[in-house]
């Protein structure tokens, strides 16, 4: 036998495997959900939903156990730097679990009503969540891209889940075409990054780029222009995923055409996954490109995108009569708010990003839960007029909707206000005068947003109920859904009045960014 020319690395240890135990458990439950669906009779398919919820519970317990075990030793790397466990990955994996659990819980009654109750739906939600969780722990370009595509491909299928619905098919096709186009941009940009630096490890990429930016470029030429092209391609692809302007065109159609439960899921879970990937790339791998002498950095470009995203999203939402399209433009505006935290480059800004994403998950899934409850025979529940007189028909549901809407609008005493305060305040805290003007624009956008959020309140509390006979039928609300909505609303109010516990959690993310990403030229995950 010919001797090996290269010494093979040792096999991964049990310690490496233990660090991804939550992901392993989720994989097993996702595969088991597919098998369980085949073995269950037609009238018992909903058991797969409860099985999936139990699986997410076990994943949360495994993640909590991992946190208690390694909290004092973070950050940790595994599988030769392919995976990386830090505060950001721990916190956002919990966010993904909550988003998936709420989406599954809200889907049970809805799918039964639509006669589309099948286990593959819940398996796809679990596989998408698995992709998000691997995005959060990835420390390498290859693992990041593969994980991100696992997340995205599952959502493409979910959007077209209602195969006999023309709107769902159209939305899935539009989302798929724009999605693969954005994935191609990301992949091309990542290939340029690898070509320039010679590494796929995020830490080694950051170290190499830092040398180039600081004047240590090779004799063959200055690679910063090529890195700038790579930055633009990667950022453009990721901005597609979070529906930032000018890459937002797919969102209203996809939100409107997808099943409402899928819209609720894709508006929080996959978008949060895209924000994590954006943070991994911009705040660590490409952190040295934040500001460059003689060339525009990503902070300047992202500030322009954030202003356009806020403004276009809010102005377009004002004219919408469809609830799902209105919420799509609302989510576009919120994407602009979240980008402000990355632009500020401060600990307060990073806290705001984490805080806002966590609370937005509760508020937005709560709003969609009400829309799902309104869906019944003769009433689609997707028009603002379908909310007319909701306080008369279902006072408790109207009050819960009021809390969620006030939170999205950023009214004081709600968690939405605290999130916007942190994001807008971070621009002033940055010490850069031009960011103060951006903060003023953000505040004006928040005022515009309150106008179209007030349309929900007028419909529920001031408009009389419609004469549609279908309005007399009960809402699609199970006990579990009512409990989940109530807990979400209580959390929105509690963290609005006393936000410190959640700010402490957000600070874990901020500290991970500032100590590992922002202050260092690059740390190789070995």
JOWOJO-V100096 format. One record per run of one state. SS is the DSSP state (~ for helix, > for strand, _ for the rest). FROM is the first residue (numbers start at 1). LEN is the number of residues. If there is no record, write none. Layout:
SS & FROM & LEN
SS & FROM & LEN
This chain:
_ & 1 & 13
~ & 14 & 6
_ & 20 & 1
~ & 21 & 19
_ & 40 & 2
~ & 42 & 3
_ & 45 & 2
~ & 47 & 27
_ & 74 & 2
> & 76 & 3
_ & 79 & 4
> & 83 & 3
_ & 86 & 1
~ & 87 & 28
_ & 115 & 4
~ & 119 & 19
> & 138 & 1
_ & 139 & 1
> & 140 & 1
~ & 141 & 19
_ & 160 & 6
~ & 166 & 32
_ & 198 & 3
> & 201 & 1
~ & 202 & 12
_ & 214 & 10
~ & 224 & 18
_ & 242 & 7
~ & 249 & 9
_ & 258 & 2
~ & 260 & 7
_ & 267 & 2
~ & 269 & 17
_ & 286 & 1
~ & 287 & 3
_ & 290 & 2
> & 292 & 1
_ & 293 & 2
> & 295 & 1
_ & 296 & 2
~ & 298 & 21
_ & 319 & 3
> & 322 & 1
~ & 323 & 22
_ & 345 & 2
~ & 347 & 28
_ & 375 & 1
> & 376 & 1
_ & 377 & 2
> & 379 & 1
_ & 380 & 3
> & 383 & 1
~ & 384 & 4
_ & 388 & 2
~ & 390 & 4
_ & 394 & 1
~ & 395 & 15
_ & 410 & 5
~ & 415 & 15
_ & 430 & 3
~ & 433 & 30
_ & 463 & 6
~ & 469 & 4
_ & 473 & 6
~ & 479 & 19
_ & 498 & 2
~ & 500 & 19
_ & 519 & 8
